[in-house]
Amino acid sequence: MERRRTAPRLAGLLACATVPAMLLAGCSPDSGGGSDDKASGTASKTTAAPTLAPARFSTLPGSCKTVTKKTVSALVPKAKSSGGTESETSDIALRGGCSWTGNGSDGYQYRWLSVTLQRFTSSTELGGAEDQAKKRYADEVAELGAVKGFTTTAVAGIGDQASSVSGKATVAKVTSQNDTVVARTGNVVVIVEYNGAGLVGKKNPSASTVNSGAQRAAKDAVASVSSANPANPSDPSDPSNSTDGSGGSGGTSGSTGTPKGTATSSSSDSDGLSG
């Protein structure tokens, strides 16, 4: 009798031995699948999305309000349009820009000033707004500094971080003194370009003059970002409450490659080279 009861169990075990190894689990005494269900349940759980820090600034100032009238008058005497020429942008909430150009009071001192702004917002795909702004700042400084003959210098007192990239550029037999200040304040990147050239044999402005002018405009632009966001804590380094004309109010991102706005501008400002 004992041997009759054992035979069916042995036959079942032998049958299991003939199936593929991946199915053996179904032939074991614990083939209820409990452990597999637990593993499946664990794998199906999604990882919680990381918490992103809120952006410091939620809006940009008016693009042609980034620099005070006093600063524009000092850097671009007799500007063709004292109110500036606004740059086209696909999203004024995230990008803005304005430029001023003129040939000075005597008609032979070309000047070009441009301010561009780009604001970043936090997203799970791209990361925190401020981290994105830091990367944009670093990439811009690196690209501008890679231009032959230009040097990069760190600048203190403008936003959270700032750098000046300066040098000379010669196009169409006109050599201009150029300076670009790239600054970051919170989640906003500011790019200020200021160039000058003496026409018809006139003397160029000095490198220090152009550099100080670019920094003055950059301080205006950074201060304007804070002024446009009164509900946000102001950056201590931003001279928002300045009364000396160095604090102003807005701006398009996108300075790349060789410095723009030299005496070779092919845009509507290019006619500034005419005597």
C-alpha positions in Angstrom: 0.0 0.0 0.0 2.8 2.4 0.9 4.4 2.0 -2.5 1.1 2.7 -4.3 0.8 6.1 -2.5 4.4 7.0 -3.3 4.3 6.3 -7.0 2.0 9.2 -8.1 4.1 11.7 -6.1 7.3 10.4 -7.7 5.8 10.5 -11.1 4.9 14.2 -10.6 8.4 15.1 -9.5 9.8 13.4 -12.6 7.4 15.3 -14.8 8.7 18.5 -13.3 12.3 17.5 -14.1 11.5 17.5 -17.8 10.2 21.0 -18.1 12.5 24.1 -18.7 14.3 25.5 -15.7 12.3 28.7 -15.9 9.1 26.7 -15.1 10.4 24.7 -12.2 9.2 27.3 -9.7 5.6 26.2 -10.5 6.5 22.6 -9.5 7.9 23.4 -6.1 5.9 23.2 -2.9 5.9 27.0 -2.7 4.6 27.6 -6.2 1.9 29.9 -5.0 3.9 32.9 -6.5 3.8 35.0 -3.3 7.5 36.1 -3.6 7.1 36.9 -7.3 4.1 39.1 -6.5 6.0 41.0 -3.9 8.9 41.6 -6.3 6.6 42.8 -9.0 4.8 45.1 -6.6 8.1 46.6 -5.5 9.3 47.2 -9.1 6.0 48.9 -10.0 6.4 51.5 -7.3 7.6 54.8 -8.9 10.3 56.9 -7.3 9.0 60.2 -6.0 10.0 63.2 -8.0 12.7 65.4 -6.4 11.6 68.6 -4.8 12.8 71.6 -6.8 13.7 74.9 -5.2 11.4 77.7 -6.3 12.8 80.2 -8.7 13.8 83.5 -7.2 12.4 85.7 -10.0 9.1 85.1 -11.7 9.2 87.9 -14.3 11.5 90.0 -16.4 11.5 93.8 -16.6 10.6 95.6 -19.8 13.5 94.9 -22.2 14.3 98.6 -23.0 13.9 99.6 -19.4 16.9 97.6 -18.2 19.3 100.6 -18.4 18.6 104.0 -17.0 18.4 107.0 -19.3 21.3 108.5 -17.5 23.5 105.4 -18.3 22.3 105.3 -21.9 23.2 109.0 -22.4 26.7 108.5 -20.9 27.5 105.3 -22.8 25.8 106.1 -26.2 25.9 109.9 -26.6 23.4 111.1 -29.3 21.8 107.6 -29.5 19.7 107.3 -32.6 16.9 106.1 -30.4 17.2 107.0 -26.7 14.4 104.5 -25.9 16.4 101.7 -27.5 15.5 99.1 -30.1 13.7 96.1 -28.7 14.8 92.7 -29.9 12.3 90.2 -31.2 11.6 87.2 -28.9 9.3 84.2 -28.9 8.5 84.5 -25.2 8.8 87.8 -23.5 8.2 86.1 -20.1 11.5 84.2 -20.5 13.6 86.3 -22.9 14.1 90.0 -23.7 16.6 92.3 -25.3 17.3 95.9 -26.3 20.1 97.8 -28.0 21.2 101.4 -28.5 23.6 102.7 -31.1 25.0 106.1 -32.1 28.0 107.9 -33.6 28.5 110.4 -30.8 28.2 114.2 -30.7 30.8 114.7 -33.4 29.5 111.9 -35.6 32.8 109.9 -35.5 32.6 108.0 -32.2 30.6 104.8 -32.8 29.0 103.2 -29.7 26.8 100.1 -29.4 25.2 98.9 -26.2 23.1 95.8 -25.9 21.4 94.2 -22.9 19.9 90.7 -23.1 18.1 88.7 -20.4 17.1 85.1 -20.0 15.0 83.7 -17.2 14.9 80.0 -16.3 12.0 78.1 -14.6 12.3 74.8 -12.7 11.2 71.6 -14.3 11.6 67.9 -13.5 13.2 67.4 -16.9 15.8 70.2 -16.8 16.2 70.7 -13.1 16.1 73.7 -10.8 15.8 77.2 -12.3 19.0 78.5 -10.6 21.0 75.4 -11.7 20.0 76.0 -15.3 21.0 79.6 -15.0 24.4 78.7 -13.6 25.0 76.4 -16.5 23.9 79.0 -19.0 26.2 81.5 -17.4 29.2 79.2 -17.5 28.6 78.1 -21.1 28.3 81.8 -22.2 31.5 82.9 -20.5 33.4 79.9 -21.8 32.2 80.5 -25.4 33.0 84.2 -25.4 36.4 83.6 -23.7 37.4 81.1 -26.4 37.5 83.9 -29.0 41.1 84.6 -30.0 42.5 87.8 -28.5 39.8 88.1 -25.8 40.5 87.8 -22.1 38.1 86.8 -19.3 38.1 88.5 -15.9 35.9 87.8 -12.9 33.9 90.8 -11.7 32.7 91.4 -8.2 29.6 93.2 -7.0 27.2 92.4 -9.9 24.6 89.8 -9.1 25.6 86.4 -7.8 28.4 86.0 -10.2 29.8 88.0 -13.1 32.6 87.9 -15.7 34.0 90.4 -18.2 35.2 89.3 -21.6 37.2 92.0 -23.4 39.3 92.5 -26.5 39.5 94.1 -29.9 37.8 93.1 -33.1 38.6 94.4 -36.6 36.0 94.1 -39.4 35.8 96.1 -42.6 39.0 97.9 -41.6 37.4 99.3 -38.5 38.8 98.1 -35.1 36.5 98.4 -32.1 37.1 98.0 -28.4 34.6 95.4 -27.1 33.5 94.3 -23.7 30.9 91.8 -22.7 29.7 91.4 -19.1 27.9 88.1 -18.4 26.2 88.1 -15.0 23.8 85.8 -13.1 21.3 86.9 -10.5 19.3 84.0 -9.2 17.6 82.2 -12.1 18.2 85.1 -14.6 21.3 85.5 -16.8 22.2 89.0 -18.0 24.5 89.7 -21.0 25.7 93.2 -21.6 27.7 94.1 -24.7 29.3 97.5 -25.1 31.6 98.4 -28.0 33.2 101.6 -29.2 35.3 102.7 -32.2 36.7 105.9 -33.5 35.7 106.5 -37.2 37.7 108.2 -39.9 40.9 108.0 -38.0 39.5 109.1 -34.7 40.9 107.5 -31.5 39.1 104.5 -30.0 37.8 104.6 -26.4 40.2 102.9 -24.0 39.7 99.4 -22.8 39.1 100.6 -19.3 36.5 103.1 -20.5 34.6 100.4 -22.3 34.9 97.9 -19.5 33.6 100.4 -16.9 30.7 101.3 -19.2 29.7 97.6 -19.7 29.8 97.0 -15.9 27.7 100.1 -15.2 25.0 98.9 -17.7 25.2 95.4 -16.2 24.5 96.8 -12.7 21.5 98.6 -14.1 20.2 95.4 -15.7 20.7 93.2 -12.6 19.0 95.8 -10.4 16.1 96.0 -12.9 15.4 92.3 -12.4 15.0 92.8 -8.7 12.9 95.9 -9.2 10.5 93.9 -11.4 10.0 91.3 -8.7 9.2 93.3 -5.6 7.7 90.3 -3.8 11.0 88.5 -4.0 13.9 89.2 -1.7 16.4 91.5 -3.4 19.9 90.4 -4.0 22.1 92.3 -1.5 24.7 92.9 -4.3 22.1 94.5 -6.6 22.1 98.3 -6.4 18.3 98.4 -6.8 18.0 101.6 -4.7 20.9 103.4 -6.3 20.4 107.1 -6.9 23.5 107.6 -9.0 21.9 106.4 -12.2 23.4 102.9 -11.9 20.2 101.1 -11.0 17.6 100.6 -13.7 15.0 98.3 -15.0 14.9 94.8 -18.5 16.1 92.4 -21.8 17.0 88.5 -25.3 19.5 85.9 -24.5 21.8 84.8 -27.0 25.3 86.1 -27.4 27.4 83.3 -29.0 30.6 83.0 -30.9 32.4 86.2 -31.7 31.3 89.2 -29.7 28.3 90.9 -31.3 27.6 94.6 -31.8 31.1 95.4 -33.0 31.5 98.0 -35.7 30.3 95.3 -38.0 26.8 94.8 -36.9 24.7 93.6 -39.8 21.4 94.4 -38.1 19.6 97.7 -38.2 22.4 99.1 -36.1 25.0 98.6 -38.9 24.3 102.0 -40.3 25.9 103.4 -37.2 29.2 103.1 -38.9 28.3 105.7 -41.4 30.1 108.8 -40.7 
